[in-house]
């Protein structure tokens, strides 16, 4: 009981498990002050830790046992739980780009921006998943937008702008699951449970950068032994993390090379040169003792300091979206080297007084019970790990997502969409989805008809309706029913704007208007045809003679000669708009008959149903088929037997034989026209100067032309 009365608050045990050593800190918070009642440092005997990641769990666990037992003696009680931190150097950062395109110009709202950000994070999740080994997972611990795009042009803020397309470049940071697993197992070897887990840069920030400063754009740089860890704050949150593999060890190696020292001795000389001493002494590997000025050592390190400062500055600018931050706080032993903060400020292009070491001046609210401890940047991270316990943020939490328990890294602003992405719930299933679209061409030009918009996902949090950006906390119950896809796109031929209209001809001197015909994939269709994906639609700009006669409900004897533009024509001859069509009858009678027929056809054609029926009839019995069926009726008696004919093809004479009747294709094959060698866009085919088709009849002495236009 006496031991219990010794401390006014609950003791918190924090471990800073570093590459070179393990620092244990025990203390408690009283009002706004933190009382450090015990501290112990244990250096690793082997390379059990490398680059912030545990390589030998058991050896690291044994070192933790020694630290724990030493602290238990100091505080006089057993320690059962511990707060730990993952090194910033083990974080993995990806840069991604994503876009959202809209059917028509819209005003960008915060919801559009949130959706775009979610797409970027989801894309990064997909990329990082490719790095999985033996089922390893990654946790998103932060992200920052480098740049937004409005209709492909860079812009700082999308909200309220009009846009057809928006995009974003984003940096997304992940923590590998194996790093977390290694830390948990190492403390378990020591018989400890994890009370809280955070990131080392965040722990350092808890001490070095108070919450009230985090509205500013500030960088924290933790210069350790092997790496320099960086994190960025903006608008009250930590938005980006990064690391460069250059830090204090590069300086130590330069000292060792210059002064012929082993690594440990060189490290001591480096530290001494950065202190207030004017003169420093050392003994090289030859046993010779030297005494030199501290300034000489720091001058020798100038080029190395300059190089590290330049790399740190470049990383800060990259993480901050291509521009320098407003200020930089430096912690860690490596940052204490003389001249580092000044060179970093110069490289960033900011005032030197805006880059500073954070040590004693940020520990006014921290009391050390051990009198021999000096407040300096080395202690910032271990104390920050303890302080993180009181916030209970930047820790791992569990939530229930669609009846499945999942683990999330709580970066202090978790929302439902973060849980959805960690659980692998597809982003598209959160938002309303359009039905399948139709892509087709009409007269060679591509068109798209989009499906209708469906219903959004139904989201509940602890049984209450919620949205994707509703904040979440530990042990909450999240249920999401996937969004509903809208109806597939539909469009009928009759709905095409090109379909409305007619084509006119001059028949026996009378203007006759006919509905347009439509071909889909080479076949005639009616206005009731439902357009399918990939269809090639052509609005026909012609009729055949047979189709015109059928439309007018005119029956002519097959011995009647028909003329198109005063040239003898056949039933399959193509007739374009404003062409004239005449047949041999007495002029007055023909004119009167045509007028009468036209009067009879006006009424039926006026209704859409009648036009559709006419089109349907054309589909059921295409003109070319009708003409083929009636060709024999148009053959002269002397042509009923197999016979030969002579035709002129492109001014060359050819004799065709072995058939009762001949079509254009027979002359085409005889001539051997090279279709692959065409130099134009349109193939011209004529018989006696009249446009023809491949199935058009040819007779003795016909003149045929085939060429590319």
C-alpha positions as CSV (number, residue, x, y, z in Angstrom):
1,X,0.0,0.0,0.0
2,X,2.9,2.3,0.8
3,X,4.2,1.8,-2.7
4,X,0.8,2.7,-4.1
5,X,0.7,6.0,-2.2
6,X,4.1,6.9,-3.7
7,X,2.7,7.9,-7.1
8,X,-0.2,10.3,-7.5
9,X,-1.3,8.8,-10.9
10,X,-1.4,5.6,-12.9
11,X,2.1,4.6,-14.0
12,X,2.6,4.3,-17.8
13,X,5.5,2.2,-19.2
14,X,6.9,3.3,-22.6
15,X,9.5,1.5,-24.7
16,X,11.5,3.2,-27.5
17,X,12.8,0.1,-29.3
18,X,15.5,1.5,-31.5
19,X,18.1,0.2,-33.9
20,X,21.0,0.7,-31.5
21,X,19.3,0.7,-28.1
22,X,16.1,0.3,-26.1
23,X,15.0,3.2,-23.9
24,X,12.5,2.5,-21.2
25,X,10.5,5.2,-19.5
26,X,8.0,5.0,-16.6
27,X,5.9,8.0,-15.5
28,X,2.5,9.4,-14.9
29,X,0.5,12.5,-15.8
30,X,-0.7,14.9,-13.1
31,X,-2.8,17.7,-14.5
32,X,-0.8,19.1,-17.4
33,X,2.6,17.8,-16.2
34,X,4.2,14.5,-16.9
35,X,6.3,13.0,-14.1
36,X,9.2,10.7,-15.2
37,X,9.8,8.5,-12.2
38,X,12.3,6.1,-13.9
39,X,14.3,5.6,-17.0
40,X,16.8,3.0,-18.3
41,X,18.8,2.5,-21.5
42,X,20.0,-0.9,-22.8
43,X,22.1,-1.1,-25.9
44,X,21.8,-4.1,-28.2
45,X,24.7,-6.7,-28.1
46,X,24.0,-7.9,-31.7
47,X,22.3,-6.7,-34.8
48,X,19.0,-8.0,-33.6
49,X,17.4,-4.7,-34.9
50,X,18.2,-3.3,-38.3
51,X,16.7,-0.2,-39.8
52,X,14.0,0.0,-37.2
53,X,12.7,-3.6,-37.8
54,X,13.1,-6.5,-35.5
55,X,15.2,-9.3,-37.0
56,X,15.7,-11.5,-33.9
57,X,12.5,-11.5,-31.8
58,X,13.9,-13.5,-28.9
59,X,17.1,-11.5,-28.5
60,X,15.1,-8.2,-28.6
61,X,12.7,-9.8,-26.1
62,X,15.5,-10.6,-23.7
63,X,16.8,-7.1,-23.9
64,X,13.3,-5.8,-23.1
65,X,13.3,-8.2,-20.1
66,X,16.4,-6.5,-18.8
67,X,15.0,-3.0,-19.3
68,X,11.7,-4.0,-17.6
69,X,13.4,-5.6,-14.6
70,X,15.7,-2.5,-14.1
71,X,12.7,-0.2,-14.2
72,X,10.7,-2.4,-11.8
73,X,13.5,-2.1,-9.2
74,X,13.4,1.7,-9.6
75,X,9.6,2.0,-9.3
76,X,9.1,-0.8,-6.8
77,X,6.3,-2.6,-8.6
78,X,5.6,-5.0,-11.4
79,X,5.1,-3.7,-14.9
80,X,2.5,-5.7,-16.9
81,X,1.6,-3.5,-19.9
82,X,3.7,-1.3,-22.2
83,X,3.3,1.5,-24.8
84,X,5.5,1.0,-28.0
85,X,6.1,2.7,-31.3
86,X,6.9,1.6,-34.8
87,X,9.9,3.3,-36.5
88,X,9.1,5.9,-39.2
89,X,11.7,4.3,-41.4
90,X,9.6,1.1,-41.9
91,X,6.7,3.1,-43.4
92,X,6.0,2.6,-47.1
93,X,4.8,5.5,-49.2
94,X,3.2,5.3,-52.6
95,X,2.3,8.1,-55.0
96,X,-0.9,7.6,-57.0
97,X,-3.1,9.5,-59.5
98,X,-6.8,9.1,-59.9
99,X,-9.6,10.9,-61.9
100,X,-13.3,11.3,-61.9
101,X,-15.2,12.2,-65.1
102,X,-18.8,13.4,-65.2
103,X,-21.4,13.1,-68.0
104,X,-21.9,16.9,-67.9
105,X,-20.3,19.9,-66.2
106,X,-21.0,19.9,-62.5
107,X,-20.2,22.1,-59.5
108,X,-17.6,20.3,-57.4
109,X,-18.8,19.7,-53.8
110,X,-16.9,18.4,-50.7
111,X,-18.6,15.0,-51.4
112,X,-17.0,14.9,-54.9
113,X,-13.6,15.7,-53.4
114,X,-14.0,13.1,-50.7
115,X,-14.9,10.5,-53.3
116,X,-11.9,11.4,-55.3
117,X,-9.6,11.1,-52.2
118,X,-11.2,7.7,-51.5
119,X,-10.4,6.5,-55.0
120,X,-6.8,7.5,-54.6
121,X,-6.4,5.7,-51.2
122,X,-8.2,2.6,-52.7
123,X,-5.8,2.6,-55.6
124,X,-2.8,2.8,-53.3
125,X,-4.3,-0.1,-51.3
126,X,-4.4,-2.1,-54.5
127,X,-0.8,-1.3,-55.3
128,X,0.5,-2.0,-51.9
129,X,-1.4,-5.4,-51.9
130,X,0.9,-6.5,-54.7
131,X,3.8,-6.4,-52.2
132,X,2.1,-9.0,-49.9
133,X,4.2,-11.9,-48.7
134,X,2.6,-14.8,-47.0
135,X,-0.6,-12.9,-46.5
136,X,1.0,-9.8,-45.0
137,X,-1.3,-6.8,-44.6
138,X,-0.6,-3.1,-44.7
139,X,-2.4,-0.4,-42.7
140,X,-2.9,3.1,-44.1
141,X,-1.6,5.5,-41.5
142,X,-1.9,8.7,-43.5
143,X,-2.2,10.4,-46.8
144,X,-1.7,13.9,-48.3
145,X,-2.9,15.4,-51.6
146,X,0.1,16.7,-53.6
147,X,-2.0,18.3,-56.3
148,X,-5.6,18.5,-57.5
149,X,-6.6,18.9,-61.2
150,X,-9.6,20.7,-62.7
151,X,-10.2,19.6,-66.3
152,X,-6.5,18.4,-66.4
153,X,-5.2,21.8,-65.1
154,X,-3.5,21.9,-61.7
155,X,-5.5,23.8,-59.0
156,X,-5.1,24.1,-55.2
157,X,-8.8,23.8,-54.2
158,X,-11.5,22.1,-56.3
159,X,-14.5,23.0,-54.2
160,X,-17.2,25.1,-56.0
161,X,-15.5,25.1,-59.3
162,X,-17.3,23.9,-62.5
163,X,-15.8,20.8,-63.9
164,X,-16.2,18.0,-66.4
165,X,-13.3,16.1,-64.9
166,X,-11.4,16.2,-61.6
167,X,-8.2,14.5,-60.6
168,X,-5.6,14.2,-57.8
169,X,-2.0,13.2,-57.1
170,X,-1.7,11.7,-53.6
171,X,1.0,10.3,-51.3
172,X,-0.4,7.4,-49.2
173,X,1.6,5.9,-46.4
174,X,1.3,2.3,-45.1
175,X,2.7,0.4,-42.1
176,X,3.5,-3.3,-42.8
177,X,1.8,-5.8,-40.7
178,X,5.0,-7.8,-40.1
179,X,6.6,-4.8,-38.3
180,X,3.6,-4.6,-36.0
181,X,3.6,-8.3,-35.5
182,X,7.3,-8.4,-34.6
183,X,6.9,-5.6,-32.0
184,X,3.9,-7.4,-30.4
185,X,5.8,-10.7,-30.2
186,X,9.0,-9.2,-28.8
187,X,7.1,-7.5,-25.8
188,X,5.2,-10.8,-25.3
189,X,8.6,-12.6,-24.8
190,X,9.0,-10.2,-21.8
191,X,5.6,-11.1,-20.5
192,X,4.1,-7.7,-21.4
193,X,0.9,-6.7,-23.1
194,X,0.7,-3.8,-25.5
195,X,-1.4,-0.9,-24.1
196,X,-0.9,1.4,-27.1
197,X,1.1,1.4,-30.3
198,X,1.9,4.6,-32.2
199,X,4.5,5.7,-34.8
200,X,7.8,7.2,-33.6
201,X,7.4,10.4,-35.6
202,X,3.9,10.9,-34.0
203,X,5.4,10.2,-30.5
204,X,8.0,12.8,-31.1
205,X,5.4,15.2,-32.3
206,X,3.4,14.8,-29.1
207,X,6.2,16.5,-27.3
208,X,7.8,18.7,-29.9
209,X,4.8,20.1,-31.7
210,X,1.8,20.9,-29.4
211,X,-1.7,20.4,-30.9
212,X,-2.3,24.1,-31.1
213,X,0.6,24.4,-33.6
214,X,-0.6,21.7,-35.9
215,X,-2.9,24.0,-37.9
216,X,0.4,25.3,-39.4
217,X,2.3,23.6,-42.1
218,X,5.2,22.2,-40.0
219,X,7.8,19.4,-40.5
220,X,9.3,17.3,-37.7
221,X,12.6,15.7,-38.5
222,X,13.9,12.9,-36.2
223,X,17.6,12.5,-37.2
224,X,18.6,9.2,-35.7
225,X,21.6,6.9,-36.3
226,X,20.7,5.1,-39.5
227,X,17.8,7.2,-40.9
228,X,16.1,10.6,-40.8
229,X,12.3,10.2,-40.2
230,X,10.0,13.0,-41.4
231,X,6.4,13.8,-40.8
232,X,4.3,16.8,-41.9
233,X,1.4,18.6,-40.2
234,X,-1.3,20.7,-41.8
235,X,-4.8,21.9,-40.8
236,X,-4.6,20.1,-37.5
237,X,-3.6,16.7,-38.7
238,X,-0.5,14.7,-39.6
239,X,-0.8,14.4,-43.3
240,X,2.4,12.7,-44.5
241,X,5.4,10.6,-43.4
242,X,8.7,9.9,-45.1
243,X,12.3,8.8,-44.5
244,X,15.7,9.0,-46.0
245,X,18.4,6.4,-45.2
246,X,21.0,9.1,-44.2
247,X,21.6,10.3,-40.6
248,X,24.1,10.4,-37.8
249,X,26.0,7.2,-38.8
250,X,27.2,8.9,-42.1
251,X,28.8,11.6,-39.9
252,X,30.4,9.0,-37.6
253,X,31.8,7.1,-40.6
254,X,33.3,10.3,-41.9
255,X,35.0,11.1,-38.6
256,X,36.3,7.5,-38.3
257,X,37.8,7.7,-41.8
258,X,39.4,11.1,-41.3
259,X,40.9,10.5,-37.8
260,X,41.6,6.7,-38.0
261,X,39.2,5.7,-35.3
262,X,36.9,2.7,-34.6
263,X,33.1,3.4,-35.0
264,X,32.4,3.8,-31.2
265,X,35.4,6.2,-30.7
266,X,34.4,8.2,-33.8
267,X,30.9,8.5,-32.4
268,X,32.1,9.9,-29.1
269,X,34.4,12.4,-31.0
270,X,31.5,13.5,-33.1
271,X,29.3,14.1,-30.0
272,X,32.1,16.0,-28.2
273,X,32.7,18.2,-31.2
274,X,29.0,19.2,-31.2
275,X,29.1,20.2,-27.5
276,X,30.3,23.4,-26.0
277,X,33.9,22.2,-25.7
278,X,36.5,24.2,-27.6
279,X,39.1,21.5,-27.7
280,X,38.5,17.7,-28.0
281,X,40.9,14.8,-27.7
282,X,41.0,11.3,-29.1
283,X,43.2,8.3,-29.4
284,X,43.5,6.6,-32.8
285,X,43.8,2.9,-33.6
286,X,47.6,3.3,-33.5
287,X,47.4,4.4,-29.9
288,X,48.4,8.0,-30.6
289,X,46.5,10.6,-28.6
290,X,45.6,13.8,-30.4
291,X,44.0,17.1,-29.4
292,X,42.2,19.3,-31.9
293,X,39.6,22.1,-31.9
294,X,35.9,21.2,-32.1
295,X,35.6,23.6,-35.0
296,X,38.1,21.6,-37.1
297,X,35.9,18.5,-36.7
298,X,32.7,20.2,-37.7
299,X,34.4,21.9,-40.6
300,X,35.6,18.5,-41.9
301,X,32.0,17.3,-41.7
302,X,30.6,20.3,-43.6
303,X,30.2,18.5,-47.0
304,X,28.5,15.5,-45.3
305,X,26.1,17.7,-43.3
306,X,25.3,19.7,-46.5
307,X,24.5,16.4,-48.3
308,X,22.2,15.1,-45.6
309,X,20.5,18.4,-45.2
310,X,19.9,18.6,-48.9
311,X,18.3,15.1,-49.0
312,X,16.1,15.9,-46.0
313,X,15.0,19.2,-47.6
314,X,14.1,17.4,-50.9
315,X,12.0,14.8,-49.0
316,X,10.2,17.5,-47.1
317,X,9.3,19.3,-50.3
318,X,8.1,16.1,-51.9
319,X,5.9,15.1,-49.0
320,X,4.5,18.6,-48.8
321,X,3.2,18.7,-52.3
322,X,6.1,20.3,-54.0
323,X,6.7,23.3,-51.7
324,X,8.6,24.0,-48.5
325,X,7.0,24.0,-45.1
326,X,6.6,27.1,-42.9
327,X,8.9,25.7,-40.1
328,X,10.9,22.6,-39.1
329,X,11.5,21.1,-35.7
330,X,14.5,18.8,-35.4
331,X,14.8,16.0,-32.7
332,X,17.2,13.1,-32.3
333,X,20.9,12.8,-31.6
334,X,21.9,13.2,-35.2
335,X,20.3,16.6,-35.5
336,X,22.5,18.0,-32.7
337,X,25.5,18.2,-35.0
338,X,26.7,21.8,-35.4
339,X,25.5,23.5,-38.5
340,X,22.8,21.0,-39.5
341,X,19.7,23.2,-38.8
342,X,21.3,26.2,-40.6
343,X,22.1,24.1,-43.7
344,X,18.6,22.6,-43.7
345,X,17.0,26.0,-43.6
346,X,19.2,27.2,-46.5
347,X,18.2,24.1,-48.6
348,X,14.5,24.7,-48.0
349,X,14.8,28.4,-48.7
350,X,13.3,29.5,-45.4
351,X,14.7,31.7,-42.6
352,X,17.2,30.0,-40.4
353,X,15.3,30.9,-37.2
354,X,12.5,28.7,-38.6
355,X,14.5,25.5,-38.3
356,X,15.3,24.6,-34.7
357,X,16.3,21.8,-32.4
358,X,13.5,20.8,-29.9
359,X,14.7,19.7,-26.5
360,X,14.7,21.4,-23.2
361,X,12.5,24.2,-24.4
362,X,9.6,21.8,-25.1
363,X,10.0,19.9,-21.8
364,X,8.8,22.6,-19.4
365,X,5.9,20.4,-18.4
366,X,8.1,17.3,-17.8
367,X,9.7,16.6,-14.5
368,X,12.5,14.0,-14.2
369,X,12.9,12.3,-10.7
370,X,16.4,11.2,-11.7
371,X,18.6,14.2,-11.1
372,X,21.4,13.2,-13.5
373,X,19.1,13.3,-16.6
374,X,19.6,16.2,-19.0
375,X,16.6,17.4,-21.1
376,X,17.6,17.2,-24.8
377,X,16.3,16.0,-28.2
378,X,17.2,12.4,-27.5
379,X,14.4,12.1,-24.9
380,X,11.6,13.5,-27.0
381,X,10.5,10.3,-28.6
382,X,10.5,8.0,-25.5
383,X,8.4,10.5,-23.5
384,X,6.1,11.0,-26.5
385,X,5.4,7.3,-26.5
386,X,4.2,7.5,-22.9
387,X,2.1,10.6,-23.6
388,X,0.4,8.9,-26.5
389,X,-1.3,6.5,-24.0
390,X,-3.4,9.4,-22.7
391,X,-4.7,10.3,-26.1
392,X,-5.5,6.8,-27.1
393,X,-5.1,7.9,-30.7
394,X,-2.6,6.7,-33.3
395,X,-3.1,3.2,-32.0
396,X,-4.6,0.0,-33.3
397,X,-8.3,-0.5,-32.7
398,X,-10.8,-3.2,-33.6
399,X,-14.2,-2.7,-35.3
400,X,-16.9,-5.1,-36.5
401,X,-17.4,-4.7,-40.3
402,X,-20.2,-6.7,-41.9
403,X,-19.9,-9.2,-39.0
404,X,-16.2,-9.5,-39.4
405,X,-13.7,-8.2,-36.8
406,X,-11.0,-6.1,-38.4
407,X,-8.0,-4.2,-37.1
408,X,-7.4,-0.6,-38.0
409,X,-4.7,1.9,-37.4
410,X,-6.4,4.9,-35.7
411,X,-4.8,8.0,-37.1
412,X,-7.3,10.2,-35.0
413,X,-9.6,10.8,-38.0
414,X,-10.9,7.3,-38.9
415,X,-14.2,7.1,-40.9
416,X,-16.4,4.4,-42.2
417,X,-14.7,4.5,-45.6
418,X,-11.3,3.7,-43.9
419,X,-12.8,0.5,-42.4
420,X,-14.4,-0.4,-45.8
421,X,-11.0,-0.1,-47.6
422,X,-9.1,-2.1,-44.9
423,X,-11.8,-4.8,-45.1
424,X,-11.4,-4.9,-48.9
425,X,-14.9,-3.6,-49.6
426,X,-14.9,-2.3,-53.2
427,X,-15.0,1.5,-53.4
428,X,-17.5,1.4,-56.4
429,X,-19.9,-0.5,-54.2
430,X,-20.2,2.5,-51.8
431,X,-21.4,4.9,-54.4
432,X,-24.4,4.8,-56.8
433,X,-23.4,2.8,-59.9
434,X,-24.6,3.3,-63.4
435,X,-26.1,0.6,-65.5
436,X,-24.2,-0.8,-68.4
437,X,-23.6,1.7,-71.2
438,X,-24.0,1.3,-74.9
439,X,-21.3,2.3,-77.3
440,X,-22.1,2.4,-81.0
441,X,-21.3,4.3,-84.2
442,X,-23.7,6.1,-86.5
443,X,-22.4,7.0,-89.9
444,X,-18.9,6.3,-88.6
445,X,-19.1,8.6,-85.5
446,X,-19.0,7.0,-82.1
447,X,-21.7,7.6,-79.5
448,X,-22.2,6.5,-75.9
449,X,-25.5,6.1,-74.1
450,X,-25.0,5.8,-70.3
451,X,-27.1,3.6,-68.1
452,X,-29.2,5.2,-65.3
453,X,-27.8,6.0,-61.9
454,X,-28.5,3.4,-59.2
455,X,-29.0,3.7,-55.5
456,X,-26.1,4.4,-53.0
457,X,-25.0,1.9,-50.4
458,X,-27.0,1.6,-47.2
459,X,-24.7,2.3,-44.3
460,X,-25.4,1.8,-40.6
461,X,-23.2,2.5,-37.6
462,X,-24.3,0.7,-34.4
463,X,-27.8,0.3,-36.0
464,X,-28.2,4.0,-37.0
465,X,-28.0,5.3,-40.6
466,X,-24.6,6.9,-41.4
467,X,-22.5,8.1,-44.3
468,X,-19.1,7.0,-45.6
469,X,-17.4,9.9,-43.8
470,X,-19.0,9.3,-40.4
471,X,-16.2,9.1,-37.7
472,X,-15.7,5.7,-36.1
473,X,-14.2,4.5,-32.8
474,X,-13.1,1.1,-31.3
475,X,-15.7,-1.7,-31.1
476,X,-18.3,0.0,-33.3
477,X,-20.6,-2.2,-35.5
478,X,-20.5,-1.2,-39.2
479,X,-22.9,-2.7,-41.8
480,X,-22.8,-1.8,-45.5
481,X,-25.2,-3.1,-48.1
482,X,-23.7,-2.6,-51.5
483,X,-25.0,0.1,-53.8
484,X,-27.5,-0.9,-56.4
485,X,-26.5,-0.7,-60.1
486,X,-28.9,1.3,-62.3
487,X,-30.8,0.0,-65.3
488,X,-28.7,-0.7,-68.4
489,X,-28.8,1.9,-71.2
490,X,-31.6,1.6,-73.8
491,X,-32.1,3.4,-77.1
492,X,-34.3,2.6,-80.0
493,X,-33.5,3.5,-83.6
494,X,-36.6,5.8,-83.6
495,X,-35.1,7.8,-80.8
496,X,-32.1,8.9,-82.9
497,X,-32.3,12.5,-84.0
498,X,-31.1,11.5,-87.5
499,X,-34.0,9.1,-87.8
500,X,-36.6,11.9,-87.9
501,X,-36.8,13.0,-91.5
502,X,-37.6,11.9,-95.0
503,X,-35.8,11.5,-98.3
504,X,-37.5,12.9,-101.5
505,X,-37.4,11.8,-105.2
506,X,-39.0,13.2,-108.4
507,X,-41.3,10.4,-109.7
508,X,-42.8,11.1,-113.1
509,X,-42.4,14.8,-112.3
510,X,-44.0,14.6,-108.9
511,X,-42.1,15.1,-105.6
512,X,-42.5,12.0,-103.4
513,X,-41.2,11.9,-99.8
514,X,-40.2,8.6,-98.3
515,X,-39.1,7.7,-94.7
516,X,-35.4,7.0,-94.3
517,X,-34.1,3.5,-94.1
518,X,-31.5,2.4,-91.5
519,X,-28.9,-0.4,-91.7
520,X,-27.4,-1.9,-88.5
521,X,-24.4,-4.1,-89.1
522,X,-25.3,-4.3,-92.8
523,X,-29.0,-5.4,-92.3
524,X,-32.1,-3.2,-92.7
525,X,-34.0,-2.5,-89.4
526,X,-37.1,-0.7,-88.3
527,X,-37.4,2.1,-85.9
528,X,-38.4,-0.3,-83.2
529,X,-34.9,-1.9,-83.2
530,X,-33.1,-1.7,-79.8
531,X,-29.5,-0.6,-80.3
532,X,-26.9,-3.0,-78.9
533,X,-23.4,-2.4,-77.7
534,X,-20.9,-2.3,-80.6
535,X,-23.6,-1.8,-83.3
536,X,-22.6,0.0,-86.5
537,X,-25.5,2.1,-87.7
538,X,-25.8,3.7,-91.1
539,X,-28.6,6.1,-92.1
540,X,-29.2,5.2,-95.7
541,X,-29.4,8.1,-98.1
542,X,-30.9,6.2,-100.9
543,X,-33.7,3.8,-102.0
544,X,-33.7,1.2,-104.7
545,X,-36.2,1.5,-107.5
546,X,-38.1,-1.5,-106.1
547,X,-38.3,0.1,-102.6
548,X,-39.8,3.3,-104.1
549,X,-42.3,1.4,-106.1
550,X,-43.2,-0.7,-103.1
551,X,-43.6,2.4,-100.9
552,X,-45.9,4.0,-103.6
553,X,-47.8,0.6,-103.9
554,X,-47.1,0.7,-107.7
555,X,-47.1,-2.5,-109.7
556,X,-45.4,-2.3,-113.1
557,X,-45.0,-4.9,-115.7
558,X,-41.5,-6.2,-115.8
559,X,-41.3,-5.2,-119.5
560,X,-41.8,-1.6,-118.6
561,X,-38.6,0.4,-119.0
562,X,-37.7,2.5,-115.9
563,X,-35.3,5.5,-116.1
564,X,-33.3,7.1,-113.3
565,X,-32.0,10.5,-114.3
566,X,-33.0,9.7,-117.9
567,X,-30.7,6.6,-117.9
568,X,-32.2,3.1,-118.3
569,X,-32.4,1.5,-114.8
570,X,-33.3,-1.8,-113.2
571,X,-35.3,-2.7,-110.1
572,X,-32.2,-2.8,-107.9
573,X,-30.8,0.5,-109.2
574,X,-29.9,2.9,-106.3
575,X,-31.8,6.2,-106.3
576,X,-30.3,9.1,-104.2
577,X,-32.2,12.1,-102.9
578,X,-33.6,14.4,-105.6
579,X,-33.0,11.9,-108.4
580,X,-35.7,11.6,-111.0
581,X,-37.5,8.4,-111.8
582,X,-39.7,7.9,-114.9
583,X,-41.2,4.9,-116.7
584,X,-42.5,4.7,-120.3
585,X,-46.1,5.6,-120.4
586,X,-47.9,8.5,-122.0
587,X,-46.7,11.5,-120.1
588,X,-50.1,12.9,-119.1
589,X,-51.3,9.4,-117.9
590,X,-48.0,8.7,-116.0
591,X,-48.2,12.1,-114.3
592,X,-51.9,11.6,-113.4
593,X,-51.3,8.0,-112.2
594,X,-48.3,9.2,-110.0
595,X,-50.4,12.0,-108.5
596,X,-53.2,9.5,-107.7
597,X,-50.8,7.1,-106.1
598,X,-49.2,9.8,-104.1
599,X,-52.5,11.0,-102.8
600,X,-53.3,7.4,-101.7
601,X,-49.9,7.1,-99.9
602,X,-50.0,10.4,-98.2
603,X,-52.5,9.3,-95.5
604,X,-50.8,6.1,-94.4
605,X,-47.3,7.6,-94.4
606,X,-48.4,10.5,-92.1
607,X,-48.7,8.1,-89.2
608,X,-45.6,6.7,-87.5
609,X,-47.2,3.3,-87.3
610,X,-47.6,3.1,-91.0
611,X,-44.0,4.2,-91.6
612,X,-42.8,1.5,-89.1
613,X,-44.8,-1.2,-90.9
614,X,-43.3,-0.1,-94.2
615,X,-39.8,-0.4,-92.7
616,X,-40.6,-3.8,-91.1
617,X,-41.8,-5.0,-94.5
618,X,-38.5,-3.9,-96.0
619,X,-36.6,-5.8,-93.4
620,X,-38.6,-9.0,-93.9
621,X,-38.2,-8.8,-97.7
622,X,-35.1,-6.7,-98.6
623,X,-35.2,-5.1,-102.0
624,X,-32.2,-7.1,-103.2
625,X,-34.0,-10.4,-102.4
626,X,-37.1,-9.3,-104.2
627,X,-35.1,-8.2,-107.2
628,X,-33.3,-11.5,-107.3
629,X,-36.6,-13.4,-107.2
630,X,-37.9,-11.4,-110.2
631,X,-34.8,-11.2,-112.3
632,X,-35.9,-14.1,-114.5
633,X,-39.1,-12.1,-115.4
634,X,-36.8,-9.3,-116.7
635,X,-34.8,-11.6,-119.0
636,X,-35.4,-11.4,-122.7
637,X,-36.5,-14.7,-124.4
638,X,-33.1,-15.0,-126.2
639,X,-31.4,-14.8,-122.8
640,X,-33.2,-17.8,-121.3
641,X,-30.4,-20.1,-122.5
642,X,-26.7,-20.1,-121.5
643,X,-25.0,-17.4,-123.6
644,X,-22.1,-15.0,-123.8
645,X,-22.1,-11.3,-123.4
646,X,-19.4,-8.6,-124.1
647,X,-18.9,-5.7,-121.7
648,X,-16.5,-2.8,-121.3
649,X,-14.9,-2.5,-117.9
650,X,-12.8,0.6,-117.4
651,X,-12.5,0.8,-121.3
652,X,-11.3,-2.8,-121.5
653,X,-13.4,-5.4,-123.3
654,X,-14.3,-8.7,-121.6
655,X,-16.3,-11.7,-122.8
656,X,-18.4,-13.3,-120.1
657,X,-19.9,-16.8,-120.6
658,X,-21.3,-20.0,-119.1
659,X,-24.4,-18.3,-117.5
660,X,-28.0,-17.5,-118.3
661,X,-27.7,-14.1,-116.5
662,X,-24.9,-11.9,-115.3
663,X,-24.5,-9.4,-112.5
664,X,-22.0,-6.7,-111.7
665,X,-19.9,-9.0,-109.6
666,X,-19.1,-11.2,-112.7
667,X,-17.5,-8.2,-114.5
668,X,-15.8,-7.2,-111.3
669,X,-14.2,-10.7,-111.0
670,X,-13.2,-10.7,-114.7
671,X,-11.5,-7.4,-114.4
672,X,-9.6,-8.4,-111.2
673,X,-10.1,-5.1,-109.4
674,X,-7.6,-4.7,-106.5
675,X,-9.7,-3.7,-103.4
676,X,-6.6,-3.6,-101.2
677,X,-4.9,-1.0,-103.4
678,X,-7.5,1.7,-103.1
679,X,-6.2,5.2,-102.7
680,X,-9.6,6.9,-101.9
681,X,-12.4,6.7,-99.4
682,X,-15.3,5.6,-101.6
683,X,-15.6,2.9,-104.3
684,X,-17.5,4.1,-107.3
685,X,-19.5,1.4,-109.3
686,X,-21.5,2.4,-112.4
687,X,-23.3,0.6,-115.3
688,X,-23.8,2.9,-118.3
689,X,-23.2,5.9,-116.0
690,X,-25.8,4.8,-113.3
691,X,-24.6,3.9,-109.8
692,X,-24.8,0.1,-109.3
693,X,-24.5,-2.6,-106.7
694,X,-22.7,-5.9,-106.9
695,X,-26.0,-7.7,-107.7
696,X,-27.1,-5.3,-110.4
697,X,-27.9,-6.9,-113.8
698,X,-25.5,-6.4,-116.7
699,X,-26.3,-7.1,-120.4
700,X,-24.5,-7.3,-123.7
701,X,-22.5,-4.2,-124.6
702,X,-22.9,-2.5,-121.2
703,X,-20.2,0.0,-120.2
704,X,-18.9,-0.5,-116.6
705,X,-16.7,1.7,-114.5
706,X,-15.0,0.7,-111.2
707,X,-12.6,3.2,-109.4
708,X,-11.7,4.8,-106.1
709,X,-13.0,8.3,-105.4
